[in-house]
Amino acid sequence: MSSEPTPKTIGLLDTQPATVEGMKAIVAGSANFRIRWSAGSLILGLQLVRQDPVDLLVIDKTLGLQAVIDALASADSLASRRTGIIVWGNSMNEQEALRLLQAGARGILSKTADVSTILACLKTVAGHATWMEGCVFNDSGREARFGRNDLTSRERQVLLLVERGMKNKEIAQELGIRPGTVKIHLKHIFEKTGVRGRYGLAISGFRNKGEFGAGAAPANAA
């Protein structure tokens, strides 16, 4: 006799009561998830997640980007508790998305997303994959070719360090080359991959390593 799978629990940290009610209505229509609790502040939310752990935690970016990043990156981080973190907001650029991913977030979502997209994000993060909505890549404006096989060994070294979030000066010191030479390598990398901007390169690195769940970002996003 088979039994129904246990729904994944959700903690919701959001500053807008109407948004909380909207998410509750969305989740109520799915047998796969249920909201265990909600809070209107980051401090209260962190207390609740320690006292009553959840599978997924959805955090409003307006609680403070740096405050959220600090909470994720702290020694007693939410990620270390095997809680899948989703950060959502009315807007999100590549730099913000990258910082959140590097701090431990597993989902980047727009508050304007439709119901099916929200549920897909929840399902992906609950499955221990990463979700990023394609709209995050709107700033890049070019089609990515992902021609990484065409990169020289030095360009691949530079790219790897960019993906780690290192700045040009730090990359130059690491590789024993001039900062101007790093800029030249980056120019060639942008031309060969079709990705514009170092944040786009770093985010595309997540995709190329298989970090993203299916459908998380369009293949032609840069």
N, CA and C of each residue as an Amber inpcrd file, in Angstrom:
protein
   666
   0.8440000  -1.1880000   0.0000000   0.0000000   0.0000000   0.0000000
   0.8860000   1.2470000   0.0000000   0.7560000   2.0570000  -1.0360000
   1.5850000   3.2540000  -1.1580000   0.9980000   4.4010000  -0.3500000
   1.8470000   5.2540000   0.1110000   1.4060000   6.4100000   0.8790000
   1.7680000   7.6840000   0.1400000   1.0160000   8.7420000   0.3820000
   1.2830000  10.0100000  -0.2630000   2.5780000  10.6050000   0.2850000
   3.3990000  11.2320000  -0.5800000   4.6330000  11.8600000  -0.0960000
   4.3270000  12.9930000   0.8740000   5.2080000  13.1440000   1.8420000
   5.0230000  14.2050000   2.8270000   5.2870000  15.5670000   2.1760000
   4.3720000  16.5180000   2.3050000   4.5830000  17.8360000   1.6960000
   5.8230000  18.5260000   2.2570000   6.5290000  19.2510000   1.4080000
   7.6730000  20.0300000   1.8480000   7.1740000  21.2630000   2.5970000
   7.7930000  21.5640000   3.7160000   7.3520000  22.7010000   4.5240000
   8.0640000  23.9790000   4.0960000   7.3480000  25.0920000   4.2230000
   7.8620000  26.3830000   3.7850000   7.7630000  27.4100000   4.9090000
   8.8430000  28.1640000   5.0710000   8.8260000  29.3480000   5.9380000
   8.8660000  30.5590000   5.0290000   8.0720000  31.5560000   5.3020000
   7.9690000  32.7090000   4.4280000   8.3080000  33.9870000   5.1820000
   9.3410000  34.6940000   4.7230000   9.7350000  35.9670000   5.3240000
   9.4200000  37.0690000   4.3210000   8.4020000  37.8670000   4.6210000
   7.9880000  38.8960000   3.6820000   7.4190000  40.0930000   4.4300000
   7.6690000  41.2650000   3.8770000   7.2400000  42.4990000   4.5370000
   5.8010000  42.8800000   4.2100000   5.1920000  42.2210000   3.2160000
   3.8600000  42.5890000   2.7710000   2.8390000  41.5020000   3.1050000
   1.9230000  41.7690000   4.0190000   0.9090000  40.7760000   4.3980000
   0.1100000  40.2500000   3.2040000  -0.1790000  41.1060000   2.2390000
  -0.9510000  40.6690000   1.0730000  -0.1760000  39.6410000   0.2580000
   1.1420000  39.8170000   0.1860000   1.9840000  38.8640000  -0.5330000
   2.0130000  37.5260000   0.1870000   2.0610000  37.5820000   1.5010000
   2.0290000  36.3590000   2.3020000   0.7440000  35.5870000   2.0340000
  -0.3870000  36.2890000   2.0300000  -1.6650000  35.6340000   1.7800000
  -1.7300000  35.0680000   0.3670000  -1.1310000  35.7910000  -0.5780000
  -1.1040000  35.3050000  -1.9490000  -0.3060000  34.0170000  -2.0790000
   0.8420000  33.9530000  -1.4110000   1.6560000  32.7370000  -1.4420000
   0.9330000  31.5870000  -0.7590000   0.2520000  31.8760000   0.3190000
  -0.5070000  30.8340000   1.0060000  -1.5810000  30.2520000   0.0860000
  -2.2340000  31.1200000  -0.6840000  -3.2650000  30.6570000  -1.6120000
  -2.6630000  29.7860000  -2.7070000  -1.4810000  30.1730000  -3.1970000
  -0.8070000  29.3940000  -4.2380000  -0.4270000  28.0160000  -3.7180000
   0.1730000  27.9860000  -2.5300000   0.6240000  26.7230000  -1.9440000
  -0.5560000  25.8430000  -1.5570000  -1.6630000  26.4520000  -1.1590000
  -2.8460000  25.6880000  -0.7670000  -3.3730000  24.8440000  -1.9160000
  -3.0810000  25.2680000  -3.1460000  -3.5470000  24.5160000  -4.3050000
  -2.6210000  23.3930000  -4.7100000  -1.5490000  23.1770000  -3.9670000
  -0.5960000  22.1130000  -4.2760000  -0.4870000  21.1370000  -3.1140000
  -0.4630000  19.8540000  -3.4420000  -0.3210000  18.8290000  -2.4040000
   1.1390000  18.6250000  -2.0130000   2.0460000  19.2710000  -2.7410000
   3.4730000  19.0410000  -2.5220000   4.1000000  19.9580000  -1.4780000
   3.3850000  21.0330000  -1.1350000   3.9560000  22.0060000  -0.2130000
   2.9220000  22.4880000   0.7920000   3.4300000  22.9700000   1.9230000
   2.5510000  23.6530000   2.8800000   3.3740000  24.6820000   3.6410000
   2.7850000  25.8250000   3.8960000   3.4700000  26.8750000   4.6400000
   3.3070000  26.6080000   6.1270000   4.4360000  26.4580000   6.8080000
   4.4020000  26.1670000   8.2450000   4.2740000  27.4400000   9.0580000
   4.9750000  28.4930000   8.6390000   4.9030000  29.7550000   9.3590000
   5.3700000  30.8930000   8.4610000   5.0900000  32.1130000   8.8820000
   5.5540000  33.2950000   8.1580000   5.9850000  34.3420000   9.1740000
   6.8310000  35.2640000   8.7370000   7.3240000  36.3350000   9.6040000
   7.5860000  37.5670000   8.7580000   7.4750000  38.7320000   9.3840000
   7.6530000  39.9800000   8.6670000   9.0140000  40.6120000   8.8390000
   9.9100000  39.9340000   9.5700000  11.2610000  40.4730000   9.7610000
  12.2810000  39.3500000   9.6590000  13.4960000  39.7170000   9.2890000
  14.5610000  38.7290000   9.1390000  14.9560000  38.1470000  10.4920000
  15.0260000  38.9730000  11.5050000  15.4200000  38.5110000  12.8330000
  14.4460000  37.4670000  13.3600000  13.1410000  37.7680000  13.2680000
  12.1370000  36.8150000  13.7300000  12.1690000  35.5510000  12.8910000
  12.3630000  35.7110000  11.5870000  12.4120000  34.5440000  10.7040000
  13.5580000  33.6110000  11.0340000  14.7210000  34.1750000  11.3400000
  15.8780000  33.3550000  11.6950000  15.6470000  32.6240000  13.0120000
  14.9600000  33.2690000  13.9310000  14.6320000  32.6120000  15.1930000
  13.6800000  31.4330000  14.9440000  12.6950000  31.6660000  14.0970000
  11.7080000  30.6210000  13.8080000  12.3330000  29.4300000  13.0930000
  13.2200000  29.6970000  12.1390000  13.7930000  28.5920000  11.3730000
  14.7060000  27.7340000  12.2490000  15.2730000  28.3230000  13.3010000
  16.0750000  27.5420000  14.2390000  15.1820000  26.7220000  15.1770000
  14.0710000  27.3210000  15.5870000  13.1560000  26.6340000  16.5050000
  12.2750000  25.6120000  15.7970000  11.8950000  25.9370000  14.5680000
  10.9730000  25.0890000  13.8180000  11.4630000  25.0000000  12.3760000
  12.4910000  24.1710000  12.0980000  13.1050000  24.1010000  10.7670000
  12.1000000  23.7460000   9.6730000  12.3590000  24.2950000   8.4830000
  11.5140000  24.0270000   7.3190000  12.3930000  23.5550000   6.1720000
  11.7490000  22.9640000   5.1670000  12.4870000  22.4890000   4.0030000
  12.8900000  23.6350000   3.0810000  12.0050000  24.6160000   2.9810000
  12.2360000  25.7500000   2.0960000  11.9890000  27.0550000   2.8440000
  12.8000000  28.0490000   2.5570000  12.6070000  29.3650000   3.1540000
  12.5920000  30.3910000   2.0330000  11.4760000  31.1120000   1.9020000
  11.3270000  32.1390000   0.8800000  11.5250000  33.5000000   1.5500000
  12.5180000  34.2500000   1.0870000  12.8930000  35.5100000   1.7280000
  12.6760000  36.6810000   0.7770000  12.0270000  37.7030000   1.2860000
  11.7880000  38.9360000   0.5370000  13.0770000  39.7480000   0.4750000
  13.5210000  40.1060000  -0.7290000  14.7630000  40.8680000  -0.8710000
  14.6930000  42.2320000  -0.2010000  13.4900000  42.7830000  -0.0700000
  13.3590000  44.1100000   0.5350000  13.6380000  44.0970000   2.0370000
  13.8410000  42.9130000   2.6130000  14.2850000  42.8500000   4.0040000
  15.7180000  43.3700000   4.1250000  16.3690000  43.5450000   2.9860000
  17.7330000  44.0810000   2.9730000  18.6820000  43.1150000   2.3040000
  19.1650000  43.4640000   1.1260000  20.0330000  42.5520000   0.3790000
  21.2440000  42.1300000   1.1950000  21.9550000  43.0990000   1.7780000
  23.1570000  42.7630000   2.5380000  22.8160000  41.9770000   3.7900000
  21.7030000  42.3180000   4.4320000  21.2880000  41.5900000   5.6340000
  20.9910000  40.1310000   5.2950000  20.3370000  39.9090000   4.1700000
  20.0310000  38.5340000   3.7410000  21.3150000  37.7890000   3.4220000
  22.2320000  38.4380000   2.6970000  23.5080000  37.8120000   2.3540000
  24.2960000  37.4690000   3.6160000  24.3220000  38.3870000   4.5710000
  25.0430000  38.1370000   5.8220000  24.4510000  36.9450000   6.5730000
  23.1080000  36.8450000   6.5600000  22.4520000  35.7280000   7.2420000
  22.7940000  34.4080000   6.5730000  22.8250000  34.3980000   5.2310000
  23.1350000  33.1670000   4.5000000  24.5850000  32.7570000   4.6690000
  25.4570000  33.7620000   4.7400000  26.8910000  33.4820000   4.7750000
  27.4540000  33.3160000   6.1810000  26.6240000  33.4800000   7.1860000
  27.1230000  33.3700000   8.5600000  27.5100000  31.9380000   8.8970000
  28.2850000  31.7790000   9.9520000  28.7370000  30.4390000  10.3510000
  27.5540000  29.5340000  10.6590000  26.5160000  30.0950000  11.2460000
  25.3130000  29.3250000  11.5820000  24.2800000  29.5390000  10.4810000
  24.7190000  29.2920000   9.2490000  23.9060000  29.6590000   8.0980000
  22.6790000  28.7770000   7.9460000  21.6920000  29.3240000   7.2530000
  20.4830000  28.5650000   6.9470000  20.8000000  27.4210000   6.0130000
  21.7130000  27.6500000   5.0800000  22.0510000  26.6100000   4.1150000
  22.6220000  25.3730000   4.7990000  23.3750000  25.5750000   5.9030000
  23.9730000  24.4460000   6.5980000  22.9230000  23.5850000   7.2810000
  21.7310000  24.1220000   7.4260000  20.6420000  23.3600000   8.0370000
  19.8200000  22.6280000   6.9870000  20.3550000  22.5590000   5.7650000
  19.7040000  21.8490000   4.6610000  18.3560000  22.4690000   4.3120000
  18.2310000  23.7360000   4.5690000  17.0370000  24.4710000   4.1700000
  17.3010000  25.1180000   2.8160000  16.4470000  24.8620000   1.8460000
  16.6040000  25.4670000   0.5360000  16.1360000  26.9080000   0.5720000
  17.0200000  27.8320000   0.2180000  16.7110000  29.2490000   0.3210000
  16.3040000  29.8070000  -1.0390000  15.1660000  30.4860000  -1.0700000
  14.7070000  31.1860000  -2.2650000  14.5840000  32.6610000  -1.9030000
  15.2150000  33.5120000  -2.6840000  15.0880000  34.9540000  -2.4770000
  14.2870000  35.5210000  -3.6370000  13.2550000  36.2850000  -3.3190000
  12.4610000  36.8660000  -4.3920000  12.2650000  38.3530000  -4.1630000
  11.9610000  39.0560000  -5.2370000  11.7760000  40.4970000  -5.1410000
  11.1350000  41.0260000  -6.4090000  10.7790000  42.3000000  -6.3890000
  10.1650000  42.9130000  -7.5600000  11.1760000  43.1140000  -8.6810000
  12.4490000  43.1820000  -8.3340000  13.5070000  43.3080000  -9.3330000
  14.7550000  42.6270000  -8.7980000  15.5940000  42.1530000  -9.7250000
  16.8270000  41.4840000  -9.3430000  17.7940000  41.5840000 -10.5160000
  18.9710000  42.1530000 -10.3000000  19.9410000  42.2040000 -11.3870000
  20.9660000  41.0850000 -11.2220000  21.8430000  40.9520000 -12.2250000
  22.8060000  39.8490000 -12.2230000  23.7500000  39.9030000 -11.0250000
  24.1890000  41.1010000 -10.6700000  25.1280000  41.2380000  -9.5540000
  24.4820000  40.7740000  -8.2460000  23.2580000  41.2060000  -8.0170000
  22.5520000  40.8050000  -6.8040000  22.3160000  39.2980000  -6.7900000
  21.8950000  38.7580000  -7.9220000  21.6410000  37.3130000  -8.0150000
  22.9050000  36.5210000  -7.7320000  24.0140000  36.9470000  -8.2950000
  25.2780000  36.2470000  -8.0980000  25.6990000  36.2660000  -6.6340000
  25.5850000  37.4290000  -5.9960000  25.9680000  37.5370000  -4.5860000
  25.1100000  36.6160000  -3.7200000  23.8330000  36.5360000  -4.0310000
  22.9310000  35.6670000  -3.2690000  23.2610000  34.1920000  -3.4880000
  23.5520000  33.8240000  -4.7330000  23.9120000  32.4370000  -5.0260000
  25.2070000  32.0520000  -4.3310000  26.1770000  32.9400000  -4.3740000
  27.4650000  32.6540000  -3.7360000  27.3330000  32.5620000  -2.2210000
  26.3290000  33.2480000  -1.6610000  26.1100000  33.2040000  -0.2080000
  25.3420000  31.9630000   0.2240000  24.7410000  31.2520000  -0.7440000
  24.0390000  30.0150000  -0.3850000  22.5940000  29.9160000  -0.8260000
  22.0500000  30.9670000  -1.4670000  20.6730000  30.8780000  -1.9660000
  20.6110000  29.8360000  -3.0780000  19.4660000  29.1620000  -3.1800000
  19.2890000  28.1580000  -4.2300000  18.2120000  28.5460000  -5.2220000
  17.4890000  29.6040000  -4.9480000  16.4500000  30.0540000  -5.8580000
  16.4220000  31.5590000  -5.9530000  16.3180000  32.0900000  -7.1750000
  16.1740000  33.5190000  -7.4170000  14.8870000  33.6830000  -8.2130000
  13.9290000  34.4240000  -7.6590000  12.5880000  34.4640000  -8.2360000
  12.0290000  35.8800000  -8.2320000  11.2600000  36.2050000  -9.2610000
  10.5990000  37.4980000  -9.3360000   9.2180000  37.4100000  -8.6990000
   8.8210000  38.4520000  -7.9970000   7.4970000  38.4730000  -7.3900000
   6.3940000  38.5950000  -8.4310000   6.7650000  38.9240000  -9.6540000
   5.7730000  39.0260000 -10.7170000   5.5850000  37.6970000 -11.4500000
   6.2620000  36.6520000 -10.9980000   6.1600000  35.3430000 -11.6410000
   4.7440000  34.7900000 -11.5180000   4.3500000  33.9780000 -12.5170000
   3.0240000  33.3700000 -12.4540000   3.0520000  32.1570000 -11.5310000
   1.8720000  31.6050000 -11.2760000   1.7400000  30.5050000 -10.3080000
   2.5790000  29.3000000 -10.7140000   2.5460000  28.9250000 -11.9870000
   3.2880000  27.7390000 -12.4330000   4.7890000  27.9300000 -12.2530000
   5.2700000  29.1550000 -12.4660000   6.6990000  29.4280000 -12.3000000
   7.0950000  29.3510000 -10.8300000   6.2690000  29.9050000  -9.9690000
   6.5500000  29.8470000  -8.5290000   6.6060000  28.4090000  -8.0450000
   5.6430000  27.5990000  -8.4460000   5.6230000  26.1990000  -8.0380000
   6.8100000  25.4320000  -8.6180000   7.1930000  25.7670000  -9.8500000
   8.3530000  25.1160000 -10.4570000   9.6260000  25.4450000  -9.6950000
   9.7320000  26.6930000  -9.2530000  10.8890000  27.1010000  -8.4560000
  10.9290000  26.3370000  -7.1330000   9.7990000  26.2670000  -6.4550000
   9.7250000  25.5350000  -5.1800000  10.1190000  24.0730000  -5.3750000
   9.6060000  23.4600000  -6.4350000   9.8990000  22.0470000  -6.7050000
  11.3820000  21.8420000  -6.9930000  11.9770000  22.7420000  -7.7880000
  13.3860000  22.6190000  -8.1490000  14.2910000  22.7390000  -6.9310000
  14.0510000  23.7470000  -6.1140000  14.8870000  23.9580000  -4.9280000
  14.6730000  22.8390000  -3.9170000  13.4340000  22.3610000  -3.7920000
  13.1660000  21.2330000  -2.8890000  13.9090000  19.9790000  -3.3450000
  14.1960000  19.9010000  -4.6600000  14.9470000  18.7670000  -5.2050000
  16.4480000  18.9820000  -5.1750000  16.8950000  20.0030000  -4.4230000
  18.3170000  20.2990000  -4.2100000  19.0270000  20.7700000  -5.4820000
  18.2810000  21.3570000  -6.4050000  18.8760000  22.0130000  -7.5650000
  18.6720000  23.5150000  -7.4050000  19.2240000  24.2800000  -8.3240000
  19.1380000  25.7330000  -8.2390000  18.2280000  26.2720000  -9.3330000
  17.4280000  27.2530000  -8.9690000  16.5050000  27.8830000  -9.9160000
  16.8370000  29.3590000 -10.0500000  16.9060000  29.8200000 -11.2900000
  17.0120000  31.2500000 -11.5170000  16.0910000  31.6280000 -12.6610000
  15.2360000  32.5820000 -12.3960000  14.2930000  33.0050000 -13.4200000
  15.0260000  33.7170000 -14.5450000  14.6190000  33.4390000 -15.7840000
  15.2990000  33.9830000 -16.9450000  15.3430000  35.4920000 -16.9900000
  14.3850000  36.1680000 -16.3540000  14.3360000  37.6250000 -16.4140000
  15.5500000  38.2640000 -15.7500000  16.2580000  37.5180000 -14.9120000
  17.4490000  38.0570000 -14.2650000  18.4940000  38.4120000 -15.3070000
  18.4450000  37.7330000 -16.4580000  19.4660000  37.9310000 -17.4760000
  19.1270000  39.0280000 -18.4660000  18.0410000  39.7600000 -18.2410000
  17.6040000  40.7590000 -19.2130000  18.6520000  41.8270000 -19.4940000
  19.4670000  42.1770000 -18.4940000  20.4390000  43.2500000 -18.6650000
  21.5150000  42.9200000 -19.6920000  21.7850000  41.6380000 -19.9200000
  22.9020000  41.2600000 -20.7750000  22.6140000  41.5090000 -22.2460000
  21.3760000  41.2270000 -22.6740000  20.9400000  41.6130000 -23.9920000
  21.6180000  40.9390000 -25.1580000  22.4070000  39.8890000 -24.9330000
  23.0330000  39.1810000 -26.0370000  22.8400000  37.6900000 -25.8640000
  22.8790000  36.9890000 -26.9720000  22.7170000  35.5390000 -26.9310000
  24.0290000  34.8830000 -26.5490000  23.9960000  34.0330000 -25.5610000
  25.2130000  33.3650000 -25.1150000  25.5080000  32.1680000 -26.0020000
  26.7480000  32.0730000 -26.4410000  27.1360000  30.9260000 -27.2700000
  27.8010000  29.8450000 -26.4330000  28.2710000  30.2140000 -25.2530000
  28.9210000  29.2780000 -24.3420000  30.0510000  28.4980000 -25.0280000
  30.8490000  29.2200000 -25.8480000  31.9320000  28.5600000 -26.5630000
  33.1690000  28.4140000 -25.7090000  33.0430000  27.7520000 -24.5730000
  34.1690000  27.6620000 -23.6370000  35.2790000  26.7500000 -24.1350000
  34.9620000  25.8520000 -25.0300000  35.9940000  24.9820000 -25.5710000
  36.9810000  25.7530000 -26.4380000  36.5560000  26.9530000 -26.8790000
  37.4210000  27.7780000 -27.7240000  38.3750000  28.6460000 -26.9020000
  38.2420000  28.6300000 -25.6100000  39.0960000  29.4620000 -24.7650000
  40.4890000  28.8640000 -24.6320000  41.4770000  29.7410000 -24.5180000
  42.8340000  29.2770000 -24.2570000  42.9360000  28.8450000 -22.7930000
  44.0140000  28.1850000 -22.4470000  44.1810000  27.7320000 -21.0630000
  44.2200000  28.9230000 -20.1030000  44.8510000  30.0180000 -20.5140000
  44.9130000  31.1950000 -19.6540000  43.5370000  31.8280000 -19.5070000
  42.7790000  31.8740000 -20.5910000  41.4260000  32.4330000 -20.5330000
  40.5390000  31.5980000 -19.6280000  40.7210000  30.2820000 -19.6450000
  39.9400000  29.4210000 -18.7430000  40.3180000  29.6710000 -17.2920000
  41.5900000  29.9520000 -17.0460000  42.0220000  30.2770000 -15.6840000
  41.3660000  31.5750000 -15.2160000  41.3710000  32.5730000 -16.0780000
  40.7500000  33.8550000 -15.7380000  39.2630000  33.6600000 -15.4950000
  38.6210000  32.9000000 -16.3530000  37.1850000  32.6590000 -16.2210000
  36.8490000  31.9810000 -14.8990000  37.6410000  30.9970000 -14.5210000
  37.4060000  30.2890000 -13.2610000  37.4830000  31.2460000 -12.0760000
  38.4340000  32.1520000 -12.1070000  38.5930000  33.1020000 -11.0050000
  37.4740000  34.1370000 -11.0120000  36.9970000  34.5140000 -12.1860000
  35.8400000  35.4100000 -12.2690000  34.6220000  34.7400000 -11.6490000
  34.4320000  33.4590000 -11.9500000  33.3020000  32.7120000 -11.4000000
  33.3680000  32.6340000  -9.8740000  34.5640000  32.7350000  -9.3250000
  34.7260000  32.7180000  -7.8710000  34.4860000  34.0880000  -7.2510000
  34.2300000  35.0780000  -8.1080000  33.9320000  36.4170000  -7.6120000
  35.1400000  37.3130000  -7.4240000  36.2930000  36.9090000  -7.9770000
  37.5010000  37.7060000  -7.8060000  37.5100000  38.8970000  -8.7550000
  38.1020000  40.0170000  -8.3030000  38.2190000  41.2220000  -9.1150000
  39.4710000  41.1430000  -9.9770000  39.5660000  42.0460000 -10.9600000
  40.6870000  42.0000000 -11.9020000  42.0420000  42.0640000 -11.2040000
  42.1730000  42.9470000 -10.2130000  43.4410000  43.0800000  -9.5040000
  43.7920000  41.7920000  -8.7670000  42.7810000  41.1620000  -8.1660000
  43.0110000  39.9080000  -7.4460000  43.3980000  38.7890000  -8.4120000
  42.7500000  38.7770000  -9.5680000  43.0750000  37.7660000 -10.5840000
  44.5050000  37.9480000 -11.0650000  44.8890000  39.2030000 -11.2920000
  46.2470000  39.4960000 -11.7460000  47.2770000  39.0040000 -10.7290000
  47.0160000  39.2450000  -9.4480000  47.9450000  38.8000000  -8.4010000
  47.9940000  37.2740000  -8.3370000  46.8500000  36.6460000  -8.4940000
  46.7790000  35.1780000  -8.4220000  47.5600000  34.5280000  -9.5630000
  47.4610000  35.1230000 -10.7570000  48.0840000  34.5170000 -11.9350000
  49.4490000  35.1040000 -12.2640000  49.8710000  36.1570000 -11.5350000
  51.1670000  36.7700000 -11.7870000  51.2200000  37.5420000 -13.0900000
  50.1180000  38.1980000 -13.4330000  50.0600000  38.9860000 -14.6610000
  49.5580000  40.3910000 -14.3200000  49.5850000  41.2860000 -15.3050000
  49.1340000  42.6530000 -15.0850000  47.6060000  42.7530000 -15.1570000
  47.0070000  43.6930000 -14.3950000  45.5540000  43.9040000 -14.4780000
  45.0930000  44.2080000 -15.9000000  45.9320000  44.9320000 -16.6620000
  45.5830000  45.2280000 -18.0430000  45.4920000  43.9690000 -18.8880000
  46.3460000  42.9990000 -18.5790000  46.3100000  41.7250000 -19.3030000
  45.0300000  40.9590000 -18.9700000  44.5850000  41.0670000 -17.7210000
  43.3300000  40.4290000 -17.3230000  42.1750000  41.0110000 -18.1440000
  42.1770000  42.3320000 -18.3150000  41.1280000  42.9810000 -19.1080000
  41.1100000  42.4720000 -20.5380000  42.2840000  42.2610000 -21.0970000
  42.3760000  41.7400000 -22.4690000  41.8040000  40.3270000 -22.5450000
  42.1610000  39.5100000 -21.5610000  41.6310000  38.1380000 -21.5380000
  40.1090000  38.1570000 -21.4070000  39.5890000  39.0420000 -20.5480000
  38.1400000  39.1350000 -20.3780000  37.4610000  39.5590000 -21.6700000
  38.0640000  40.4890000 -22.3890000  37.5150000  40.9350000 -23.6780000
  37.3820000  39.7420000 -24.6250000  38.4130000  38.9140000 -24.6770000
  38.3790000  37.7420000 -25.5490000  37.3330000  36.7260000 -25.0770000
  37.2090000  36.5760000 -23.7690000  36.2220000  35.6420000 -23.2140000
  34.8110000  36.0970000 -23.5620000  34.5460000  37.4010000 -23.4180000
  33.2210000  37.9270000 -23.7610000  32.9130000  37.6720000 -25.2390000
  33.9120000  37.8900000 -26.1030000  33.7060000  37.7120000 -27.5330000
  33.4380000  36.2490000 -27.8860000  34.1480000  35.3400000 -27.2370000
  34.0290000  33.9280000 -27.5680000  32.7740000  33.2790000 -26.9990000
  32.3460000  33.7280000 -25.8130000  31.1760000  33.1140000 -25.1660000
  29.8780000  33.8180000 -25.5120000  29.9650000  35.0990000 -25.8910000
  28.7490000  35.8700000 -26.1490000  28.1060000  36.4040000 -24.8940000
  28.7330000  36.1680000 -23.7410000  28.1980000  36.6720000 -22.4720000
  28.7700000  38.0540000 -22.2210000  27.9430000  38.9860000 -21.8080000
  28.3920000  40.3440000 -21.5510000  28.4070000  40.6220000 -20.0520000
  29.5500000  40.9750000 -19.5370000  29.6600000  41.3410000 -18.1270000
  30.1650000  40.1870000 -17.2710000  30.9750000  40.5170000 -16.2770000
  31.5830000  39.4980000 -15.4170000  30.5360000  38.7640000 -14.5790000
  29.4320000  39.4530000 -14.2280000  28.3950000  38.7780000 -13.4640000
  27.6810000  37.7370000 -14.3220000  27.4900000  38.0930000 -15.5890000
  26.9070000  37.1300000 -16.5130000  27.7930000  35.9080000 -16.6650000
  29.1160000  36.1130000 -16.7000000  30.0510000  34.9900000 -16.8010000
  29.9510000  34.0880000 -15.5740000  29.9130000  34.7250000 -14.4040000
  29.8620000  33.9470000 -13.1670000  28.5690000  33.1540000 -13.0660000
  27.4520000  33.7880000 -13.4390000  26.1690000  33.0930000 -13.3730000
  26.1020000  31.9740000 -14.4040000  26.6240000  32.2220000 -15.6010000
  26.6130000  31.1750000 -16.6200000  27.4560000  29.9920000 -16.1730000
  28.4390000  30.2670000 -15.2860000  29.2380000  29.1770000 -14.7400000
  28.4100000  28.2140000 -13.9210000  27.4210000  28.7420000 -13.1880000
  26.5180000  27.8720000 -12.4390000  25.7700000  26.9580000 -13.3960000
  25.2970000  27.5250000 -14.5200000  24.5390000  26.7390000 -15.4810000
  25.4050000  25.6610000 -16.1130000  26.6180000  26.0340000 -16.5120000
  27.4880000  25.0890000 -17.2010000  27.9350000  23.9400000 -16.3090000
  27.9100000  24.1540000 -15.0100000  28.2760000  23.0880000 -14.0810000
  27.0710000  22.2430000 -13.6840000  25.9320000  22.4960000 -14.3440000
  24.7460000  21.6990000 -14.0690000  24.0630000  22.0450000 -12.7800000
  24.2730000  23.2730000 -12.2950000  23.7030000  23.6610000 -11.0120000
  22.2160000  23.9980000 -11.1070000  21.7410000  24.3410000 -12.3310000
  20.3770000  24.8250000 -12.4580000  19.4050000  23.7120000 -12.8190000
  18.2200000  23.7930000 -12.2520000  17.1810000  22.8510000 -12.5900000
  16.6460000  23.1200000 -13.9780000  15.9710000  22.1480000 -14.5570000
  15.4550000  22.2790000 -15.9080000  14.4920000  23.4550000 -15.9880000
  14.6670000  24.2530000 -17.0320000  13.7550000  25.3540000 -17.2710000
  14.0130000  26.5690000 -16.4030000  15.1060000  26.5340000 -15.6250000
  15.3530000  27.6440000 -14.7180000  15.7190000  28.9190000 -15.4400000
  16.4490000  28.8000000 -16.5170000  16.8250000  29.9730000 -17.2870000
  16.8420000  29.6060000 -18.7450000  16.3910000  30.4630000 -19.6260000
  16.3610000  30.1510000 -21.0380000  17.7570000  29.9610000 -21.5900000
  17.8800000  29.0660000 -22.5630000  19.1920000  28.7380000 -23.1030000
  19.8460000  29.9140000 -23.7920000  19.0620000  30.8870000 -24.2410000
  19.6540000  32.0190000 -24.9290000  19.8680000  33.2090000 -24.0090000
  19.7890000  32.9540000 -22.6950000  20.0390000  34.0580000 -21.7630000
  21.5130000  34.2880000 -21.6300000  21.8970000  35.5410000 -21.4410000
  23.3260000  35.8290000 -21.2980000  23.6430000  36.1860000 -19.8740000
